Amino acid sequence: MPLRIVMAKVGLDGHDRGVKVVARALRDAGFEVIYTGLRQTPEMVVDAALQEDAQVIGLSLHSGAHMTLIPAVVEELQKKKAEDIMVFAGGIIPEEDITELKKIGVAEIFPPGSPLQDIVDFLRERFPEEAAAPA
């Protein structure tokens, strides 16, 4: 069964081109991707991941609210006893904040300009059973 990934834009950030490009690349790589759309709350994202039986949440933030919204998603996962769902993120996130986000359990941060293949490779390494290359 392919790896299931919920991709989301949390908060009021309306820039969705990047998340759509990443979602398409992940689909092309053989992953099952559910894009929740713009202006999601942390609760909505976690609920979607639980309803979709996703193993991964991918967040995209360009609003500057990453140090509030990403930790809120991690806290919501803890509250719902779903810490087994891995979180990764991308967007405009300064290096010093990347370190802090990884300390709270975010698996990886992909800044602007990250090659799409790096994201695919990261997920294939973390989930080798579910991440076989597409036929």
PANULO-259679 format. One record per atom (N, C-alpha, C, O): atom name; residue number from 1; residue in one letter; x, y, z. Coordinates in nm, 3 decimals. Last residue first. Layout:
CA NUM A X Y Z
...
# end
This chain:
N 135 A 0.542 0.192 -1.073
CA 135 A 0.565 0.093 -1.180
C 135 A 0.571 0.161 -1.315
O 135 A 0.589 0.094 -1.416
N 134 P 0.721 0.404 -0.840
CA 134 P 0.603 0.368 -0.920
C 134 P 0.638 0.274 -1.035
O 134 P 0.750 0.276 -1.086
N 133 A 0.916 0.266 -0.572
CA 133 A 0.906 0.350 -0.691
C 133 A 0.785 0.308 -0.772
O 133 A 0.749 0.191 -0.774
N 132 A 0.781 0.228 -0.244
CA 132 A 0.841 0.171 -0.364
C 132 A 0.821 0.266 -0.482
O 132 A 0.721 0.338 -0.490
N 131 A 0.714 0.296 0.020
CA 131 A 0.761 0.398 -0.074
C 131 A 0.830 0.340 -0.196
O 131 A 0.927 0.396 -0.246
N 130 E 0.657 0.131 0.225
CA 130 E 0.544 0.195 0.159
C 130 E 0.585 0.282 0.041
O 130 E 0.500 0.335 -0.031
N 129 E 0.912 0.046 0.307
CA 129 E 0.810 -0.053 0.271
C 129 E 0.698 0.009 0.189
O 129 E 0.649 -0.052 0.094
N 128 P 1.057 0.281 0.376
CA 128 P 1.100 0.198 0.262
C 128 P 0.992 0.097 0.216
O 128 P 0.983 0.067 0.097
N 127 F 1.032 0.554 0.494
CA 127 F 0.924 0.457 0.478
C 127 F 0.954 0.363 0.362
O 127 F 0.883 0.364 0.261
N 126 R 1.265 0.704 0.491
CA 126 R 1.192 0.691 0.617
C 126 R 1.087 0.581 0.612
O 126 R 1.056 0.520 0.715
N 125 E 1.338 0.693 0.219
CA 125 E 1.430 0.643 0.322
C 125 E 1.357 0.617 0.453
O 125 E 1.384 0.517 0.520
N 124 R 1.119 0.815 0.100
CA 124 R 1.151 0.674 0.066
C 124 R 1.245 0.613 0.169
O 124 R 1.234 0.495 0.202
N 123 L 1.141 1.073 0.205
CA 123 L 1.026 0.990 0.241
C 123 L 1.052 0.843 0.210
O 123 L 1.010 0.755 0.286
N 122 F 1.385 1.153 0.086
CA 122 F 1.369 1.155 0.231
C 122 F 1.255 1.062 0.272
O 122 F 1.271 0.981 0.364
N 121 D 1.320 1.138 -0.187
CA 121 D 1.422 1.049 -0.131
C 121 D 1.410 1.040 0.021
O 121 D 1.423 0.932 0.078
N 120 V 1.127 1.346 -0.203
CA 120 V 1.093 1.208 -0.240
C 120 V 1.191 1.111 -0.175
O 120 V 1.150 1.012 -0.114
N 119 I 1.291 1.561 -0.133
CA 119 I 1.173 1.530 -0.052
C 119 I 1.131 1.385 -0.077
O 119 I 1.102 1.311 0.017
N 118 D 1.481 1.555 -0.338
CA 118 D 1.525 1.543 -0.198
C 118 D 1.409 1.505 -0.107
O 118 D 1.426 1.426 -0.014
N 117 Q 1.328 1.604 -0.565
CA 117 Q 1.380 1.469 -0.546
C 117 Q 1.431 1.449 -0.403
O 117 Q 1.425 1.337 -0.351
N 116 L 1.291 1.876 -0.550
CA 116 L 1.177 1.788 -0.521
C 116 L 1.224 1.645 -0.494
O 116 L 1.166 1.574 -0.412
N 115 P 1.543 2.067 -0.392
CA 115 P 1.503 1.982 -0.504
C 115 P 1.389 1.889 -0.463
O 115 P 1.390 1.832 -0.355
N 114 S 1.459 2.373 -0.243
CA 114 S 1.496 2.233 -0.221
C 114 S 1.454 2.151 -0.342
O 114 S 1.340 2.163 -0.388
N 113 G 1.360 2.624 -0.281
CA 113 G 1.469 2.582 -0.369
C 113 G 1.515 2.440 -0.346
O 113 G 1.600 2.390 -0.419
N 112 P 1.285 2.689 0.060
CA 112 P 1.263 2.719 -0.082
C 112 P 1.386 2.678 -0.165
O 112 P 1.500 2.696 -0.123
N 111 P 1.360 2.402 0.280
CA 111 P 1.347 2.544 0.247
C 111 P 1.322 2.566 0.098
O 111 P 1.337 2.473 0.019
N 110 F 1.219 2.155 0.450
CA 110 F 1.271 2.176 0.316
C 110 F 1.251 2.323 0.279
O 110 F 1.139 2.365 0.250
N 109 I 1.277 1.982 0.745
CA 109 I 1.230 2.108 0.687
C 109 I 1.298 2.124 0.552
O 109 I 1.420 2.108 0.540
N 108 E 1.174 1.688 0.922
CA 108 E 1.262 1.758 0.828
C 108 E 1.194 1.885 0.780
O 108 E 1.071 1.894 0.776
N 107 A 1.024 1.615 1.152
CA 107 A 1.126 1.525 1.096
C 107 A 1.224 1.595 1.004
O 107 A 1.344 1.567 1.008
N 106 V 0.960 1.775 1.450
CA 106 V 0.942 1.784 1.305
C 106 V 1.057 1.707 1.240
O 106 V 1.174 1.731 1.271
N 105 G 1.011 1.773 1.727
CA 105 G 0.969 1.650 1.661
C 105 G 0.939 1.659 1.513
O 105 G 0.897 1.560 1.454
N 104 I 1.125 1.982 1.852
CA 104 I 0.990 1.945 1.898
C 104 I 0.934 1.826 1.821
O 104 I 0.821 1.783 1.848
N 103 K 1.366 2.006 1.715
CA 103 K 1.369 1.967 1.857
C 103 K 1.232 1.925 1.908
O 103 K 1.222 1.842 1.997
N 102 K 1.286 2.105 1.471
CA 102 K 1.331 1.966 1.477
C 102 K 1.335 1.917 1.622
O 102 K 1.310 1.799 1.648
N 101 L 1.233 2.367 1.548
CA 101 L 1.123 2.282 1.504
C 101 L 1.162 2.134 1.506
O 101 L 1.080 2.049 1.540
N 100 E 1.495 2.459 1.605
CA 100 E 1.392 2.453 1.711
C 100 E 1.277 2.360 1.672
O 100 E 1.229 2.283 1.755
N 99 T 1.613 2.444 1.350
CA 99 T 1.669 2.370 1.463
C 99 T 1.566 2.353 1.573
O 99 T 1.551 2.244 1.627
N 98 I 1.451 2.626 1.213
CA 98 I 1.455 2.486 1.170
C 98 I 1.506 2.400 1.285
O 98 I 1.450 2.294 1.314
N 97 D 1.518 2.867 1.325
CA 97 D 1.387 2.810 1.357
C 97 D 1.379 2.664 1.316
O 97 D 1.308 2.585 1.380
N 96 E 1.766 2.913 1.212
CA 96 E 1.758 2.897 1.358
C 96 E 1.623 2.839 1.401
O 96 E 1.615 2.770 1.503
N 95 E 1.694 2.937 0.934
CA 95 E 1.777 2.825 0.983
C 95 E 1.764 2.803 1.133
O 95 E 1.753 2.690 1.179
N 94 P 1.352 3.036 0.870
CA 94 P 1.493 3.064 0.895
C 94 P 1.565 2.945 0.960
O 94 P 1.505 2.865 1.031
N 93 I 1.139 2.945 0.622
CA 93 I 1.167 2.915 0.763
C 93 I 1.317 2.937 0.786
O 93 I 1.399 2.866 0.729
N 92 I 0.922 2.936 0.392
CA 92 I 1.015 3.038 0.436
C 92 I 1.036 3.022 0.587
O 92 I 0.962 3.077 0.668
N 91 G 0.893 2.582 0.324
CA 91 G 0.854 2.721 0.314
C 91 G 0.963 2.814 0.363
O 91 G 1.079 2.776 0.375
N 90 G 0.787 2.276 0.479
CA 90 G 0.864 2.353 0.384
C 90 G 0.813 2.495 0.382
O 90 G 0.705 2.525 0.432
N 89 A 0.797 1.980 0.687
CA 89 A 0.748 2.111 0.646
C 89 A 0.841 2.174 0.544
O 89 A 0.955 2.131 0.524
N 88 F 0.663 1.679 0.829
CA 88 F 0.771 1.753 0.765
C 88 F 0.711 1.884 0.716
O 88 F 0.589 1.898 0.705
N 87 V 0.573 1.445 1.073
CA 87 V 0.551 1.579 1.019
C 87 V 0.679 1.628 0.952
O 87 V 0.788 1.621 1.009
N 86 M 0.426 1.121 1.107
CA 86 M 0.544 1.204 1.090
C 86 M 0.506 1.338 1.028
O 86 M 0.419 1.345 0.941
N 85 I 0.234 0.976 1.346
CA 85 I 0.225 1.044 1.218
C 85 I 0.342 1.142 1.207
O 85 I 0.355 1.233 1.289
N 84 D 0.265 0.896 1.603
CA 84 D 0.327 0.811 1.501
C 84 D 0.315 0.871 1.361
O 84 D 0.378 0.823 1.267
N 83 E 0.114 1.054 1.765
CA 83 E 0.254 1.095 1.744
C 83 E 0.326 1.008 1.642
O 83 E 0.435 1.043 1.598
N 82 A -0.153 1.060 1.837
CA 82 A -0.118 1.023 1.700
C 82 A 0.025 1.065 1.667
O 82 A 0.053 1.107 1.555
N 81 K -0.312 1.149 2.051
CA 81 K -0.233 1.026 2.062
C 81 K -0.196 0.970 1.924
O 81 K -0.207 0.850 1.899
N 80 K -0.413 1.397 2.038
CA 80 K -0.496 1.291 1.981
C 80 K -0.424 1.156 1.978
O 80 K -0.468 1.062 1.912
N 79 K -0.205 1.544 2.145
CA 79 K -0.334 1.545 2.213
C 79 K -0.422 1.429 2.167
O 79 K -0.497 1.371 2.245
N 78 Q -0.011 1.508 1.946
CA 78 Q 0.009 1.453 2.080
C 78 Q -0.122 1.441 2.155
O 78 Q -0.149 1.340 2.220
N 77 L -0.131 1.651 1.737
CA 77 L -0.102 1.508 1.719
C 77 L -0.083 1.441 1.856
O 77 L -0.132 1.330 1.878
N 76 E -0.130 1.902 1.856
CA 76 E -0.258 1.839 1.825
C 76 E -0.240 1.689 1.803
O 76 E -0.324 1.609 1.845
N 75 E 0.146 1.952 1.863
CA 75 E 0.070 1.940 1.988
C 75 E -0.064 1.871 1.966
O 75 E -0.106 1.790 2.049
N 74 V 0.195 1.970 1.587
CA 74 V 0.262 1.866 1.666
C 74 V 0.187 1.844 1.797
O 74 V 0.167 1.729 1.838
N 73 V 0.038 2.197 1.529
CA 73 V 0.007 2.069 1.465
C 73 V 0.069 1.955 1.545
O 73 V 0.003 1.853 1.569
N 72 A 0.173 2.386 1.685
CA 72 A 0.032 2.357 1.715
C 72 A -0.011 2.226 1.650
O 72 A -0.089 2.151 1.710
N 71 P 0.425 2.400 1.561
CA 71 P 0.414 2.339 1.695
C 71 P 0.269 2.306 1.732
O 71 P 0.244 2.208 1.803
N 70 I 0.327 2.530 1.324
CA 70 I 0.384 2.395 1.317
C 70 I 0.382 2.330 1.455
O 70 I 0.340 2.214 1.467
N 69 L 0.229 2.783 1.425
CA 69 L 0.141 2.686 1.360
C 69 L 0.199 2.544 1.354
O 69 L 0.126 2.447 1.376
N 68 T 0.445 2.920 1.544
CA 68 T 0.318 2.903 1.615
C 68 T 0.241 2.785 1.556
O 68 T 0.193 2.698 1.630
N 67 M 0.648 2.927 1.367
CA 67 M 0.683 2.891 1.506
C 67 M 0.559 2.882 1.595
O 67 M 0.569 2.839 1.710
N 66 H 0.525 3.015 1.127
CA 66 H 0.569 2.876 1.140
C 66 H 0.599 2.834 1.284
O 66 H 0.578 2.719 1.320
N 65 A 0.435 3.256 1.036
CA 65 A 0.373 3.203 1.158
C 65 A 0.415 3.059 1.187
O 65 A 0.348 2.988 1.262
N 64 G 0.520 3.341 0.794
CA 64 G 0.597 3.386 0.910
C 64 G 0.542 3.332 1.041
O 64 G 0.598 3.360 1.147
N 63 S 0.396 3.239 0.572
CA 63 S 0.334 3.354 0.638
C 63 S 0.417 3.412 0.751
O 63 S 0.387 3.522 0.799
N 62 H 0.447 3.010 0.446
CA 62 H 0.519 3.126 0.396
C 62 H 0.477 3.253 0.469
O 62 H 0.518 3.362 0.431
N 61 L 0.446 2.663 0.481
CA 61 L 0.420 2.793 0.542
C 61 L 0.509 2.900 0.483
O 61 L 0.631 2.883 0.471
N 60 S 0.317 2.345 0.457
CA 60 S 0.382 2.451 0.380
C 60 S 0.344 2.584 0.442
O 60 S 0.226 2.616 0.454
N 59 L 0.356 2.012 0.576
CA 59 L 0.305 2.148 0.594
C 59 L 0.385 2.245 0.510
O 59 L 0.506 2.230 0.494
N 58 G 0.256 1.684 0.562
CA 58 G 0.348 1.781 0.504
C 58 G 0.286 1.919 0.512
O 58 G 0.176 1.941 0.461
N 57 I 0.228 1.402 0.756
CA 57 I 0.170 1.534 0.730
C 57 I 0.281 1.621 0.675
O 57 I 0.388 1.631 0.735
N 56 V 0.194 1.048 0.719
CA 56 V 0.276 1.169 0.710
C 56 V 0.187 1.291 0.692
O 56 V 0.085 1.287 0.623
N 55 Q 0.022 0.842 0.712
CA 55 Q 0.142 0.823 0.794
C 55 Q 0.224 0.950 0.806
O 55 Q 0.312 0.960 0.891
N 54 A -0.336 0.858 0.725
CA 54 A -0.207 0.901 0.670
C 54 A -0.094 0.870 0.768
O 54 A -0.113 0.872 0.890
N 53 D -0.610 0.805 0.733
CA 53 D -0.514 0.702 0.775
C 53 D -0.375 0.731 0.717
O 53 D -0.307 0.641 0.668
N 52 E -0.789 1.004 0.697
CA 52 E -0.730 0.947 0.575
C 52 E -0.632 0.834 0.605
O 52 E -0.576 0.775 0.513
N 51 Q -0.845 1.077 0.958
CA 51 Q -0.953 1.024 0.874
C 51 Q -0.899 0.953 0.750
O 51 Q -0.956 0.854 0.705
N 50 L -0.591 1.175 1.035
CA 50 L -0.650 1.059 1.103
C 50 L -0.759 0.995 1.017
O 50 L -0.764 0.873 1.006
N 49 A -0.563 1.392 0.861
CA 49 A -0.462 1.285 0.861
C 49 A -0.518 1.158 0.926
O 49 A -0.494 1.048 0.878
N 48 A -0.784 1.547 0.939
CA 48 A -0.776 1.493 0.802
C 48 A -0.678 1.377 0.796
O 48 A -0.706 1.275 0.732
N 47 D -0.708 1.610 1.202
CA 47 D -0.829 1.532 1.179
C 47 D -0.828 1.470 1.039
O 47 D -0.866 1.354 1.022
N 46 V -0.482 1.766 1.144
CA 46 V -0.466 1.639 1.217
C 46 V -0.589 1.552 1.197
O 46 V -0.576 1.431 1.178
N 45 V -0.608 1.980 1.010
CA 45 V -0.502 1.902 0.945
C 45 V -0.486 1.766 1.012
O 45 V -0.479 1.663 0.945
N 44 M -0.786 2.081 1.200
CA 44 M -0.837 2.030 1.073
C 44 M -0.734 1.940 1.004
O 44 M -0.770 1.837 0.947
N 43 E -0.605 2.166 1.398
CA 43 E -0.702 2.061 1.427
C 43 E -0.755 1.998 1.299
O 43 E -0.768 1.876 1.289
N 42 P -0.469 2.377 1.270
CA 42 P -0.396 2.256 1.309
C 42 P -0.491 2.139 1.337
O 42 P -0.461 2.025 1.302
N 41 T -0.679 2.483 0.994
CA 41 T -0.635 2.495 1.133
C 41 T -0.552 2.370 1.166
O 41 T -0.564 2.269 1.097
N 40 Q -0.616 2.607 0.663
CA 40 Q -0.651 2.498 0.754
C 40 Q -0.605 2.532 0.896
O 40 Q -0.505 2.600 0.915
N 39 R -0.586 2.764 0.426
CA 39 R -0.644 2.816 0.550
C 39 R -0.697 2.708 0.643
O 39 R -0.809 2.717 0.695
N 38 L -0.624 2.551 0.131
CA 38 L -0.576 2.668 0.205
C 38 L -0.649 2.687 0.338
O 38 L -0.758 2.633 0.361
N 37 G -0.600 2.187 0.109
CA 37 G -0.634 2.321 0.065
C 37 G -0.582 2.429 0.160
O 37 G -0.508 2.402 0.254
N 36 T -0.527 1.926 0.151
CA 36 T -0.644 1.977 0.223
C 36 T -0.685 2.117 0.181
O 36 T -0.795 2.161 0.215
N 35 Y -0.439 1.668 -0.056
CA 35 Y -0.414 1.810 -0.030
C 35 Y -0.540 1.870 0.031
O 35 Y -0.647 1.866 -0.030
N 34 I -0.306 1.362 -0.026
CA 34 I -0.433 1.430 -0.003
C 34 I -0.398 1.575 0.030
O 34 I -0.335 1.601 0.132
N 33 V -0.137 1.118 -0.210
CA 33 V -0.133 1.253 -0.151
C 33 V -0.274 1.310 -0.143
O 33 V -0.350 1.308 -0.240
N 32 E 0.051 0.836 -0.220
CA 32 E -0.088 0.881 -0.221
C 32 E -0.093 1.012 -0.144
O 32 E -0.057 1.018 -0.026
N 31 F 0.343 0.810 -0.429
CA 31 F 0.279 0.826 -0.300
C 31 F 0.132 0.866 -0.319
O 31 F 0.095 0.921 -0.422
N 30 G 0.473 0.807 -0.674
CA 30 G 0.400 0.688 -0.632
C 30 G 0.335 0.696 -0.496
O 30 G 0.276 0.598 -0.450
N 29 A 0.581 1.030 -0.777
CA 29 A 0.676 0.934 -0.721
C 29 A 0.606 0.809 -0.667
O 29 A 0.672 0.717 -0.619
N 28 D 0.360 1.180 -0.838
CA 28 D 0.436 1.123 -0.950
C 28 D 0.536 1.018 -0.903
O 28 D 0.572 0.928 -0.978
N 27 R 0.300 1.260 -0.575
CA 27 R 0.208 1.171 -0.648
C 27 R 0.282 1.101 -0.762
O 27 R 0.268 0.980 -0.781
N 26 L 0.518 1.430 -0.534
CA 26 L 0.501 1.312 -0.449
C 26 L 0.406 1.212 -0.513
O 26 L 0.428 1.091 -0.506
N 25 A 0.470 1.624 -0.728
CA 25 A 0.594 1.546 -0.733
C 25 A 0.582 1.418 -0.650
O 25 A 0.629 1.312 -0.690
N 24 R 0.225 1.726 -0.632
CA 24 R 0.231 1.662 -0.763
C 24 R 0.356 1.574 -0.775
O 24 R 0.349 1.461 -0.825
N 23 A 0.309 1.838 -0.388
CA 23 A 0.207 1.733 -0.389
C 23 A 0.212 1.656 -0.522
O 23 A 0.203 1.533 -0.522
N 22 V 0.487 2.036 -0.481
CA 22 V 0.538 1.924 -0.400
C 22 V 0.438 1.808 -0.403
O 22 V 0.478 1.693 -0.419
N 21 V 0.303 2.201 -0.614
CA 21 V 0.416 2.143 -0.688
C 21 V 0.471 2.021 -0.613
O 21 V 0.498 1.917 -0.673
N 20 K 0.141 2.275 -0.400
CA 20 K 0.083 2.200 -0.512
C 20 K 0.191 2.133 -0.596
O 20 K 0.173 2.021 -0.644
N 19 V 0.317 2.417 -0.243
CA 19 V 0.260 2.294 -0.189
C 19 V 0.198 2.210 -0.300
O 19 V 0.201 2.087 -0.294
N 18 G 0.371 2.635 -0.421
CA 18 G 0.475 2.542 -0.376
C 18 G 0.420 2.410 -0.327
O 18 G 0.469 2.304 -0.364
N 17 R 0.121 2.769 -0.448
CA 17 R 0.188 2.709 -0.564
C 17 R 0.289 2.604 -0.521
O 17 R 0.293 2.494 -0.578
N 16 D -0.010 2.899 -0.242
CA 16 D -0.021 2.754 -0.251
C 16 D 0.049 2.691 -0.370
O 16 D 0.038 2.570 -0.391
N 15 H -0.040 3.140 -0.021
CA 15 H 0.054 3.103 -0.127
C 15 H 0.057 2.951 -0.141
O 15 H 0.120 2.883 -0.060
N 14 G -0.188 3.232 0.193
CA 14 G -0.258 3.200 0.070
C 14 G -0.169 3.159 -0.046
O 14 G -0.217 3.146 -0.158
N 13 D -0.203 3.187 0.536
CA 13 D -0.113 3.191 0.421
C 13 D -0.187 3.147 0.295
O 13 D -0.243 3.038 0.290
N 12 L -0.339 3.156 0.770
CA 12 L -0.395 3.248 0.671
C 12 L -0.310 3.262 0.545
O 12 L -0.343 3.341 0.457
N 11 G -0.309 2.807 0.862
CA 11 G -0.318 2.950 0.891
C 11 G -0.370 3.027 0.771
O 11 G -0.435 2.972 0.682
N 10 V -0.144 2.571 0.658
CA 10 V -0.202 2.605 0.787
C 10 V -0.203 2.755 0.805
O 10 V -0.108 2.824 0.768
N 9 K -0.185 2.363 0.403
CA 9 K -0.148 2.503 0.426
C 9 K -0.220 2.545 0.554
O 9 K -0.343 2.552 0.557
N 8 A -0.079 2.021 0.363
CA 8 A -0.169 2.126 0.412
C 8 A -0.101 2.263 0.417
O 8 A 0.020 2.275 0.434
N 7 M -0.107 1.681 0.275
CA 7 M -0.036 1.808 0.254
C 7 M -0.131 1.920 0.291
O 7 M -0.249 1.917 0.256
N 6 V -0.081 1.365 0.394
CA 6 V -0.171 1.480 0.393
C 6 V -0.084 1.604 0.381
O 6 V 0.001 1.630 0.465
N 5 I 0.004 1.064 0.245
CA 5 I 0.057 1.192 0.293
C 5 I -0.053 1.297 0.283
O 5 I -0.112 1.316 0.177
N 4 R 0.067 0.726 0.255
CA 4 R -0.039 0.828 0.249
C 4 R 0.010 0.954 0.318
O 4 R 0.052 0.951 0.434
N 3 L 0.244 0.496 0.059
CA 3 L 0.251 0.590 0.170
C 3 L 0.144 0.697 0.149
O 3 L 0.131 0.752 0.040
N 2 P 0.059 0.221 -0.084
CA 2 P 0.147 0.339 -0.091
C 2 P 0.139 0.425 0.035
O 2 P 0.038 0.426 0.107
N 1 M 0.085 -0.118 0.000
CA 1 M 0.000 0.000 0.000
C 1 M 0.089 0.124 0.000
O 1 M 0.185 0.131 0.077
# end
